[in-house]
Amino acid sequence: MTPYRCCVPGAGGSKGEEFHKTMTKPNRELEVVVVANGEFRHPARLMQLVDRADLVVAADGGANWLASQGRLPDLLVGDMDSVGSRVLQAMKDRGRRLLNRSPRKDETDTELALLEAAAAGATRITVLGALGGRIDHTLANVLLLLMPQLEGIETFIFDGCSYLSVVRRKGEIRGQVGDLVSLIPLGGDAGGIITEGLEYPLHDETLHIGAARGISNLLTRPKARIAVGWGNLLVVHTPRRYLES
């Protein structure tokens, strides 16, 4: 199987020094961070995820924020209508991979970035900068969690405070007692829901689209379990330490 190669800056040497990691898919875990072009609250928390990622993919203008933090993505994808000219030139100078797409396309830049992450063999994807800014993009980015190409890949949106993910059949939430958890049906009703480890449990019940019953639950143990009989369930997990800060 062909190895997937990427450049990672600033590791094992002076600032800006590049080296290649060779990752054979699917024989190892591959953690990918996708950087969209929304808002970036709590940048130190976000950069912790960027720094430990095996591969960083920017969706067009998401590269601007990375550059402001002293980083460049390993891969930049989009129609390049938002990325700054200096950032684009730096990508070219350092030999980073660019996938330039026509602005007349069916997919958003973030969707294209997620497709590239999945094609690279990602086992875990965290999307930064997916929320805030234009409300249409925010809503669309949340719905991207339902992409069939992401099924079987742990995929999260993280805004610096909360983690968003989708449970299609079974899922776990790992955190601390008192963490805030909301369960929201996505794309229609979700039923046959069974939960363990939450303050307000569900016993083979249905959450209906348009109702807010699943908002503001709490973890009662470090690991909660969720099973969904049918439908899709959006999980919003906000660690208590972020609420307190």
C-alpha positions as CSV (number, residue, x, y, z in Angstrom):
1,M,0.0,0.0,0.0
2,T,1.3,3.4,-1.0
3,P,2.6,5.4,2.0
4,Y,0.9,8.8,2.6
5,R,3.6,11.5,3.0
6,C,3.2,14.9,4.6
7,C,5.4,17.7,5.8
8,V,5.3,18.8,9.4
9,P,7.0,22.1,10.4
10,G,8.9,23.0,13.4
11,A,9.6,19.5,14.9
12,G,13.0,18.1,15.8
13,G,14.9,21.2,14.9
14,S,14.9,25.0,14.5
15,K,11.7,26.9,14.0
16,G,10.3,26.3,10.5
17,E,12.4,23.3,9.9
18,E,10.5,20.6,8.0
19,F,10.8,16.9,8.0
20,H,8.8,14.1,6.4
21,K,6.7,11.6,8.2
22,T,5.8,8.4,6.3
23,M,2.4,7.0,7.3
24,T,1.2,3.7,5.9
25,K,-2.5,3.5,5.8
26,P,-4.4,1.8,7.3
27,N,-1.9,0.0,9.5
28,R,-1.6,2.8,12.1
29,E,-3.8,5.5,13.6
30,L,-3.7,8.8,11.7
31,E,-4.9,11.9,13.5
32,V,-5.9,14.7,11.1
33,V,-6.8,18.3,12.0
34,V,-8.9,20.2,9.4
35,V,-8.9,23.9,9.8
36,A,-11.9,25.8,8.3
37,N,-12.3,29.5,7.9
38,G,-14.6,30.4,10.8
39,E,-13.9,31.7,14.3
40,F,-11.1,30.6,16.5
41,R,-11.7,31.0,20.2
42,H,-9.2,29.9,22.8
43,P,-6.3,29.5,20.3
44,A,-4.0,27.8,22.8
45,R,-6.4,25.0,23.1
46,L,-6.8,24.7,19.4
47,M,-3.1,24.7,18.8
48,Q,-2.6,21.8,21.2
49,L,-4.6,19.7,18.7
50,V,-2.7,21.1,15.7
51,D,0.7,20.3,17.3
52,R,-0.1,16.7,18.0
53,A,-1.8,16.0,14.6
54,D,-0.1,13.7,12.1
55,L,-1.6,15.7,9.2
56,V,-3.0,19.3,9.1
57,V,-5.4,20.2,6.2
58,A,-6.6,23.7,5.8
59,A,-9.7,24.7,3.9
60,D,-8.8,27.8,2.0
61,G,-8.8,30.8,4.4
62,G,-8.2,28.5,7.4
63,A,-4.6,28.7,6.4
64,N,-4.5,32.4,7.4
65,W,-5.3,31.5,11.0
66,L,-2.6,28.8,11.0
67,A,-0.1,31.3,9.6
68,S,-1.0,33.8,12.3
69,Q,0.0,31.0,14.9
70,G,3.3,30.4,13.2
71,R,2.2,27.3,11.3
72,L,1.4,26.3,7.8
73,P,-0.8,23.4,6.8
74,D,0.6,20.2,5.2
75,L,-2.2,20.5,2.6
76,L,-4.3,23.4,1.5
77,V,-7.5,22.7,-0.5
78,G,-10.1,25.1,-1.9
79,D,-10.8,27.7,-4.6
80,M,-8.2,30.0,-2.9
81,D,-10.5,33.0,-2.8
82,S,-9.9,33.6,1.0
83,V,-6.3,32.6,1.6
84,G,-3.8,35.5,1.8
85,S,-1.3,35.9,-1.0
86,R,1.6,35.8,1.4
87,V,0.4,32.6,2.9
88,L,-0.2,31.1,-0.5
89,Q,3.4,32.1,-1.5
90,A,4.8,30.6,1.7
91,M,3.0,27.3,0.9
92,K,4.6,27.2,-2.5
93,D,8.1,28.3,-1.2
94,R,8.1,25.4,1.3
95,G,6.8,22.8,-1.1
96,R,3.5,22.3,0.7
97,R,0.7,20.5,-1.3
98,L,-1.9,22.7,-2.9
99,L,-5.2,21.4,-4.3
100,N,-6.7,24.3,-6.2
101,R,-10.4,23.8,-7.0
102,S,-12.7,25.9,-9.3
103,P,-15.0,28.3,-7.4
104,R,-17.9,26.8,-9.5
105,K,-18.1,23.6,-7.5
106,D,-20.8,21.7,-5.5
107,E,-18.8,21.2,-2.3
108,T,-17.7,23.8,0.2
109,D,-13.9,24.1,0.9
110,T,-14.4,22.5,4.3
111,E,-16.2,19.6,2.7
112,L,-13.3,19.1,0.3
113,A,-10.8,19.2,3.1
114,L,-12.8,16.5,5.0
115,L,-12.8,14.3,1.8
116,E,-9.1,14.7,1.6
117,A,-8.6,13.8,5.3
118,A,-10.8,10.7,4.8
119,A,-8.9,9.7,1.6
120,A,-5.6,10.0,3.5
121,G,-6.7,7.2,5.8
122,A,-7.6,9.3,8.8
123,T,-8.8,7.4,11.9
124,R,-9.6,10.6,13.8
125,I,-10.5,14.0,12.5
126,T,-10.9,17.2,14.5
127,V,-12.3,20.2,12.7
128,L,-11.3,23.7,14.0
129,G,-12.8,27.0,12.8
130,A,-16.0,25.3,11.7
131,L,-18.4,27.5,13.8
132,G,-19.0,31.2,13.9
133,G,-18.9,33.7,11.1
134,R,-21.5,33.0,8.4
135,I,-24.5,31.2,9.9
136,D,-25.0,29.2,6.6
137,H,-21.5,27.9,6.8
138,T,-21.9,27.1,10.5
139,L,-25.0,25.0,9.9
140,A,-23.6,23.3,6.8
141,N,-20.4,22.4,8.7
142,V,-22.4,20.7,11.5
143,L,-24.3,18.7,8.9
144,L,-21.0,17.7,7.3
145,L,-20.6,15.3,10.3
146,L,-23.2,13.2,8.5
147,M,-21.0,12.7,5.4
148,P,-21.1,9.0,4.5
149,Q,-17.3,9.2,3.9
150,L,-16.8,9.9,7.6
151,E,-18.6,6.8,8.8
152,G,-16.2,4.7,10.8
153,I,-13.9,7.7,11.4
154,E,-14.0,9.4,14.8
155,T,-14.9,13.0,13.7
156,F,-15.3,16.0,15.9
157,I,-15.9,19.7,15.6
158,F,-14.1,21.6,18.4
159,D,-14.6,25.3,18.9
160,G,-12.3,25.7,21.9
161,C,-15.0,25.0,24.4
162,S,-17.3,22.1,23.1
163,Y,-16.8,19.0,21.1
164,L,-19.5,18.1,18.5
165,S,-19.8,14.6,17.1
166,V,-22.5,12.3,15.6
167,V,-23.5,8.9,17.0
168,R,-25.0,6.7,14.3
169,R,-25.3,3.5,16.3
170,K,-23.0,3.4,19.4
171,G,-20.8,5.9,21.0
172,E,-18.9,6.9,24.1
173,I,-18.3,10.2,25.9
174,R,-15.2,10.4,28.0
175,G,-14.7,13.2,30.4
176,Q,-15.3,14.2,34.0
177,V,-18.3,14.0,36.3
178,G,-20.3,17.2,35.8
179,D,-19.3,17.7,32.2
180,L,-22.2,19.1,30.1
181,V,-23.7,16.9,27.5
182,S,-26.5,17.7,25.0
183,L,-28.1,15.2,22.7
184,I,-29.8,16.6,19.6
185,P,-31.5,14.6,16.8
186,L,-29.9,15.5,13.5
187,G,-31.7,15.2,10.1
188,G,-34.9,13.8,11.7
189,D,-36.1,12.0,14.8
190,A,-33.7,9.6,16.5
191,G,-35.1,6.6,18.4
192,G,-34.3,3.5,20.4
193,I,-31.9,5.7,22.4
194,I,-30.3,4.1,25.4
195,T,-27.8,6.0,27.6
196,E,-25.7,5.1,30.6
197,G,-23.7,7.5,32.7
198,L,-25.9,10.5,32.3
199,E,-27.9,12.4,35.0
200,Y,-31.1,12.1,32.9
201,P,-31.0,8.7,31.2
202,L,-32.9,7.5,28.2
203,H,-34.3,4.0,28.1
204,D,-35.1,3.0,24.5
205,E,-36.7,6.4,23.9
206,T,-37.1,8.8,21.0
207,L,-35.7,12.4,20.7
208,H,-37.8,14.3,18.2
209,I,-36.5,16.8,15.7
210,G,-37.4,20.4,16.7
211,A,-37.8,19.6,20.4
212,A,-35.1,20.5,23.0
213,R,-35.5,17.6,25.4
214,G,-31.9,16.4,25.1
215,I,-30.2,19.7,26.0
216,S,-28.1,20.2,29.2
217,N,-27.5,16.7,30.5
218,L,-24.6,15.9,32.8
219,L,-22.0,13.1,33.0
220,T,-22.3,11.1,36.2
221,R,-19.2,9.0,35.5
222,P,-16.0,9.4,33.5
223,K,-17.4,7.4,30.6
224,A,-21.0,7.5,29.3
225,R,-22.4,5.2,26.6
226,I,-25.0,6.0,24.0
227,A,-26.8,3.6,21.7
228,V,-29.1,4.7,18.9
229,G,-31.6,2.3,17.3
230,W,-32.3,4.5,14.3
231,G,-31.5,8.0,13.2
232,N,-28.5,10.2,14.0
233,L,-27.7,11.9,17.2
234,L,-25.6,15.1,17.5
235,V,-23.6,15.0,20.8
236,V,-22.3,18.3,22.2
237,H,-19.8,17.6,25.0
238,T,-18.6,20.6,27.0
239,P,-15.9,19.7,29.6
240,R,-16.7,21.2,33.0
241,R,-13.2,22.8,33.2
242,Y,-14.0,24.9,30.2
243,L,-17.4,26.0,31.7
244,E,-15.7,27.0,34.9
245,S,-13.0,29.0,33.1
